[in-house]
Amino acid sequence: MIELFVFIQVLAAQVQGLFYLDEQEVKRVKRAEKAKLVEGIQDAMTRCKVGIMTEYLGMKNADLTLLRRKLGEANIDYIVVKNTLARFAADNSNKGFLKEKLTGPMAVAFGYDDEVEPAKLLIQFADASDSPLKIKGGFIGDQLLTDEDVKTLAKIPPKDILLAQVVGAMQGPISGFANVCAAPIRGLVTVLQARADKLEG
């Protein structure tokens, strides 16, 4: 019976040793987690076409979840960032100019497909939901944007409409030029046809 009791105590000590981390091990794990977070933010900063920085203070979790879902449908990541880690990521991705904007409770919308869509969706969400979401600014490439720049960006039509407008604007002068070039030929054809009719008749 005593042997069984000793065996159970030894087994319990071994099992506890499997799940117990000393202070140094806890610090190492936390450092690894932070490094992974910095790496993720840095990757998003490097890959994105646009980043829109927002303050989410006062937003309900349900609103944050809804916003993330709407942005996710447009291939936009909405990441709540720890400012200290985001500053490291900004330095590592050659975007050190962002550090001045990284203050307070911050979430960043990283847009990978379109420069305009993240700004549009965030402003539409803030207006429609009467949410306390605030636009703090953003960046496109190496260009820092103010909150007013982001609002202006949101007013730009989508790419397909913009391209249609450009093509339409180009089509008018081209067709006018073609008509000007064709007018003398049409005039000549009309004169020749009248002459041919006169000779026949």
C-alpha positions as CSV (number, residue, x, y, z in Angstrom):
1,M,0.0,0.0,0.0
2,I,2.8,2.4,0.8
3,E,4.5,1.6,-2.5
4,L,1.3,2.5,-4.4
5,F,1.1,5.8,-2.4
6,V,4.8,6.6,-3.3
7,F,4.2,5.6,-6.9
8,I,1.1,8.0,-7.2
9,Q,3.1,10.9,-5.6
10,V,6.0,10.3,-8.0
11,L,3.6,10.1,-11.0
12,A,1.8,13.3,-9.8
13,A,5.1,15.2,-9.6
14,Q,6.1,14.1,-13.1
15,V,2.7,15.2,-14.5
16,Q,2.9,18.5,-12.7
17,G,6.4,19.0,-14.2
18,L,5.0,18.6,-17.7
19,F,2.5,21.5,-17.2
20,Y,4.5,23.8,-15.0
21,L,6.7,26.5,-16.6
22,D,9.3,28.3,-14.6
23,E,9.5,32.1,-14.8
24,Q,12.2,32.1,-17.5
25,E,10.2,29.7,-19.7
26,V,7.1,31.9,-19.3
27,K,9.1,34.9,-20.5
28,R,10.5,33.0,-23.4
29,V,7.0,31.9,-24.5
30,K,5.7,35.5,-24.2
31,R,8.7,36.8,-26.2
32,A,8.0,34.2,-28.9
33,E,4.3,35.2,-29.0
34,K,5.2,38.9,-29.3
35,A,7.7,38.2,-32.1
36,K,5.0,36.3,-34.0
37,L,2.5,39.2,-33.5
38,V,5.1,41.7,-34.8
39,E,5.8,39.4,-37.7
40,G,2.1,39.2,-38.6
41,I,1.6,43.0,-38.4
42,Q,4.8,43.6,-40.4
43,D,3.6,41.1,-43.1
44,A,0.3,43.0,-43.4
45,M,2.1,46.4,-43.6
46,T,4.4,45.1,-46.3
47,R,1.7,43.3,-48.4
48,C,-1.1,45.8,-48.2
49,K,-1.9,48.6,-50.7
50,V,-3.5,50.7,-48.1
51,G,-3.7,50.8,-44.3
52,I,-6.4,52.8,-42.5
53,M,-5.8,53.4,-38.8
54,T,-8.9,53.6,-36.5
55,E,-9.7,54.1,-32.8
56,Y,-12.2,51.6,-31.7
57,L,-12.7,52.8,-28.1
58,G,-16.3,52.5,-26.9
59,M,-17.3,50.0,-29.7
60,K,-19.3,46.9,-28.6
61,N,-17.8,43.5,-29.4
62,A,-20.8,42.8,-31.6
63,D,-20.0,45.9,-33.7
64,L,-16.4,45.0,-34.0
65,T,-17.3,41.5,-35.1
66,L,-19.7,42.8,-37.7
67,L,-17.1,45.3,-39.0
68,R,-14.5,42.6,-39.2
69,R,-16.9,40.4,-41.2
70,K,-17.8,43.2,-43.6
71,L,-14.2,44.0,-44.2
72,G,-13.2,40.4,-44.5
73,E,-15.6,39.9,-47.3
74,A,-13.6,42.5,-49.3
75,N,-10.3,40.9,-48.5
76,I,-9.4,43.5,-45.8
77,D,-7.8,42.4,-42.5
78,Y,-8.9,44.4,-39.5
79,I,-6.3,43.9,-36.8
80,V,-6.4,45.3,-33.3
81,V,-2.7,46.2,-32.7
82,K,-0.7,46.8,-29.6
83,N,1.1,50.1,-30.3
84,T,4.5,49.0,-29.0
85,L,4.4,45.9,-31.2
86,A,3.1,47.9,-34.2
87,R,6.0,50.4,-33.8
88,F,8.5,47.5,-34.1
89,A,6.6,46.2,-37.2
90,A,6.6,49.7,-38.7
91,D,10.4,50.0,-38.3
92,N,10.9,46.5,-39.7
93,S,8.8,47.2,-42.8
94,N,10.4,50.6,-43.5
95,K,7.2,52.5,-42.4
96,G,8.7,54.3,-39.4
97,F,6.7,57.4,-40.3
98,L,3.6,55.6,-38.9
99,K,5.0,55.6,-35.3
100,E,3.6,59.1,-34.6
101,K,0.0,57.8,-35.4
102,L,0.3,54.7,-33.3
103,T,-1.3,55.9,-30.1
104,G,-4.4,54.9,-28.1
105,P,-6.6,51.9,-28.7
106,M,-5.8,51.1,-32.3
107,A,-7.0,48.8,-35.0
108,V,-5.8,48.9,-38.6
109,A,-7.6,47.9,-41.7
110,F,-5.2,46.4,-44.2
111,G,-6.5,46.5,-47.8
112,Y,-4.7,44.2,-50.3
113,D,-6.8,44.6,-53.5
114,D,-8.0,48.2,-53.7
115,E,-6.8,51.4,-52.2
116,V,-10.3,53.0,-51.9
117,E,-12.5,50.2,-50.6
118,P,-11.2,50.0,-46.9
119,A,-11.8,53.8,-46.5
120,K,-15.3,53.5,-48.0
121,L,-16.3,50.6,-45.9
122,L,-15.0,52.1,-42.6
123,I,-16.7,55.4,-43.2
124,Q,-19.9,53.8,-44.3
125,F,-19.9,51.6,-41.2
126,A,-19.2,54.5,-38.9
127,D,-22.0,56.6,-40.5
128,A,-24.6,53.8,-40.7
129,S,-24.1,52.3,-37.3
130,D,-23.7,55.5,-35.4
131,S,-20.5,53.8,-34.0
132,P,-17.8,55.6,-31.9
133,L,-15.3,54.3,-34.5
134,K,-12.9,57.1,-35.4
135,I,-10.6,57.3,-38.4
136,K,-7.1,58.4,-37.3
137,G,-5.3,58.4,-40.6
138,G,-3.6,55.8,-42.7
139,F,-1.0,55.2,-45.4
140,I,-0.6,54.2,-49.0
141,G,2.8,52.8,-49.7
142,D,5.2,55.4,-48.1
143,Q,2.6,58.2,-48.0
144,L,1.1,59.1,-44.6
145,L,-2.6,60.0,-44.8
146,T,-4.5,62.3,-42.4
147,D,-8.1,61.5,-41.3
148,E,-9.2,64.1,-43.9
149,D,-7.2,62.3,-46.6
150,V,-8.9,59.1,-45.8
151,K,-12.4,60.8,-46.0
152,T,-11.4,62.2,-49.4
153,L,-10.1,58.8,-50.5
154,A,-13.5,57.3,-49.6
155,K,-15.2,59.6,-52.1
156,I,-13.2,58.3,-55.1
157,P,-15.4,56.1,-57.3
158,P,-14.5,52.4,-57.6
159,K,-11.8,51.4,-60.2
160,D,-14.2,50.0,-62.8
161,I,-16.3,53.2,-62.8
162,L,-13.2,55.4,-62.9
163,L,-11.9,53.4,-65.9
164,A,-15.2,53.7,-67.6
165,Q,-15.1,57.5,-67.1
166,V,-11.6,57.7,-68.5
167,V,-12.5,55.6,-71.6
168,G,-15.6,57.6,-72.1
169,A,-13.7,60.9,-71.9
170,M,-11.1,59.5,-74.4
171,Q,-13.8,58.1,-76.8
172,G,-15.4,61.6,-77.5
173,P,-12.3,63.3,-78.9
174,I,-11.3,60.1,-80.8
175,S,-14.7,59.8,-82.6
176,G,-14.6,63.6,-83.3
177,F,-11.2,63.3,-84.8
178,A,-12.4,60.3,-87.0
179,N,-15.4,62.4,-88.2
180,V,-13.1,65.4,-89.1
181,C,-10.8,63.1,-91.0
182,A,-13.7,61.3,-92.7
183,A,-15.5,64.5,-93.7
184,P,-13.3,65.4,-96.8
185,I,-13.6,61.8,-98.0
186,R,-17.3,61.8,-97.6
187,G,-17.5,65.1,-99.5
188,L,-15.4,63.7,-102.3
189,V,-17.6,60.6,-102.5
190,T,-20.7,62.8,-102.7
191,V,-19.2,64.9,-105.5
192,L,-18.1,61.8,-107.4
193,Q,-21.5,60.2,-107.0
194,A,-23.2,63.4,-108.2
195,R,-20.9,63.5,-111.2
196,A,-21.6,59.9,-112.0
197,D,-25.3,60.4,-111.8
198,K,-25.1,63.4,-114.1
199,L,-23.1,61.5,-116.7
200,E,-25.6,58.6,-116.6
201,G,-28.6,60.9,-116.8
